[in-house]
Amino acid sequence: MSNSITIKAALFGATIILAGCADAGRVATEPVRGLAGADGTSVQADQQTLKTRDDVQIVSGTGDITGVVAEYRNLYKPGLPNPNVAGVQDLAGRREINWDGVPSQFTNNAAFPGNFFNVTSFRGAVFTTPGSGFRITNQGYNEVSANFGTEFNTFSPLKLFVASGSTIIDVQFFVAGTNTPAVTTGFGSVFADVGRAHSTTIEFFDAAGNSLLKIAAPRRSDEKGLSFAGAKFASAIVARVRIVAGDTPIDGGFADNVKGAGQKHDLVATDDFIYGEPRPF
């Protein structure tokens, strides 16, 4: 199931537009009732847009997301992503990170350096978190807890990425392989095991730190558990994105529980990142 929209009004669907204002972190909370979905059913949206834009394309989906990811990739120059080399490459192209080439010394532990994909593999993305670091797994996070089993599936096998001690991943863009801050036209991510409708979001910021847009990844629709959400702007204005992956850190000692009795916890991992070529501003 996919949903692709160009924002021209207050639209709601599989991707919910949570915010589009210059006041980061503030969203309207008045429920919107009775919106008709594409199949004629009622769509419940518990957030409203504060400001709409006419320069953004949003693509999202869950279930078999192969076509959804292809749709988002095709918003950039068709074909392979730009090569992983330093400097500005094809401005119409994209960069991608799928974690699978990360070496073993940074896998199944919390040792992954946040600048790896700028200083080691040149892709112009640096990660920070208010948590304690980052964890990449090729075991579905069963090295954290054997109870996870096959809960966290992959889009591109076999590795996944999360923050340690937090659900927040900040991605700042640089001209690949340099310390020059950059902007890009958009960003999208694959998520594993989104269990709650608004637990997992991507917020886009400009170079001045103003919030441009906030979108939510759709809740998983099947046992494979994969979702995708991404947005592409008409011009390169995105200097940073903040990913909130679930509401509970994977290494926090809690089991995923979105339907059972007791306190609810939605544990979510990330897979492929896709974003436009970073360029200086």
C-alpha positions, -999 to 999 in steps of 0.1 A, spaced: 0 0 0 15 33 -10 5 70 -8 21 97 -29 10 133 -26 20 168 -36 11 191 -8 -13 219 -20 -38 218 9 -43 201 42 -40 165 30 -41 134 51 -35 97 42 -10 70 49 16 97 56 2 123 80 16 158 77 23 167 113 38 202 109 50 226 84 58 258 103 88 277 115 82 269 151 99 236 156 82 210 178 47 227 178 19 209 162 -19 213 162 -36 186 182 -73 193 174 -86 160 159 -97 160 123 -127 137 118 -144 119 90 -119 125 61 -126 102 32 -98 78 22 -90 67 -13 -112 37 -8 -141 57 6 -134 47 42 -130 72 70 -94 83 77 -87 93 113 -60 120 116 -51 131 151 -29 160 139 -35 190 117 -12 209 94 -3 243 108 9 255 74 6 238 40 32 239 12 30 236 -25 66 226 -31 68 191 -15 62 156 -28 56 129 -1 58 92 -7 49 66 18 37 30 22 37 -2 40 35 -39 32 55 -47 1 74 -14 -1 95 -23 -32 74 -1 -55 71 26 -29 109 29 -25 113 29 -63 87 57 -66 107 78 -41 140 71 -59 124 81 -92 118 116 -78 155 120 -83 175 112 -115 165 76 -125 192 50 -123 219 42 -98 227 65 -68 256 89 -71 290 72 -64 303 72 -29 331 97 -36 340 131 -20 327 164 -34 295 174 -51 282 149 -76 251 150 -99 228 175 -83 198 157 -98 209 125 -83 207 109 -48 228 92 -22 218 61 -3 229 43 29 219 7 35 243 -2 64 253 -35 48 289 -24 40 296 -13 75 326 -34 88 323 -60 115 340 -39 142 310 -16 141 283 -43 140 263 -59 168 277 -33 192 272 4 200 306 14 185 294 29 152 308 64 147 283 90 137 306 105 110 313 72 93 293 81 62 311 114 57 348 106 66 351 69 58 324 63 32 318 96 15 280 102 15 277 136 32 256 125 62 266 128 99 245 113 127 240 126 162 217 116 190 208 127 225 214 90 234 247 72 240 255 63 204 244 41 176 239 4 171 240 -16 138 229 -52 138 230 -81 114 211 -103 139 178 -84 140 189 -70 174 188 -105 189 222 -97 204 203 -72 225 175 -95 234 168 -130 221 131 -124 225 131 -102 194 132 -132 172 122 -121 136 105 -90 148 128 -66 128 130 -76 92 151 -58 66 145 -42 32 181 -47 21 196 -76 41 210 -79 66 218 -48 87 197 -23 105 204 9 123 192 26 155 203 51 182 214 36 215 196 50 246 173 71 225 147 69 197 161 101 181 186 102 151 196 136 138 211 136 103 230 167 92 242 171 56 277 180 44 294 182 10 305 145 10 339 140 25 343 176 38 334 198 67 313 221 45 276 222 56 252 213 29 216 212 20 196 187 0 162 184 -17 148 156 4 152 125 26 134 92 30 138 62 52 127 25 55 115 16 89 111 -19 105 81 -27 128 62 6 131 34 -4 154 17 29 163 4 55 139 24 85 150 53 69 169 78 73 140 84 106 122 108 125 101 111 163 106 129 185 80 148 217 90 164 244 70 199 259 75 186 284 100 170 256 121 134 263 111 111 234 109 99 229 73 77 198 75 71 168 98 57 135 84 48 102 101 56 67 88 26 45 83 19 17 107 30 -17 95 3 -36 76 17 -72 77 41 -95 94 70 -84 73 67 -51 91 83 -27 67 72 9 61 86 39 42 82 76 44 100 103 25 96 139 12 113 158 -16 112 196 -19 113 215 -52 146 231 -42 176 222 -19 165 237 14 169 207 39 200 210 61 190 185 87 164 159 95 153 145 128 141 109 128 121 96 158 120 58 154 93 45 178 87 56 213 111 33 232 148 26 226 156 -10 214 183 -13 240 161 0 269 152 -34 283 115 -33 271 97 -57 248 77 -44 219 41 -41 230 15 -21 210 -16 -43 215 -12 -64 246 -20 -57 282 2 -34 302 24 -4 293 27 1 255 61 3 238 67 6 201 103 -4 192 113 6 156 145 2 136 156 19 104 170 4 72 178 23 39 182 61 39 177 78 6 184 115 1 193 141 -26 229 150 -34 242 173 -6 254 207 -20 268 238 -3 246 268 5 
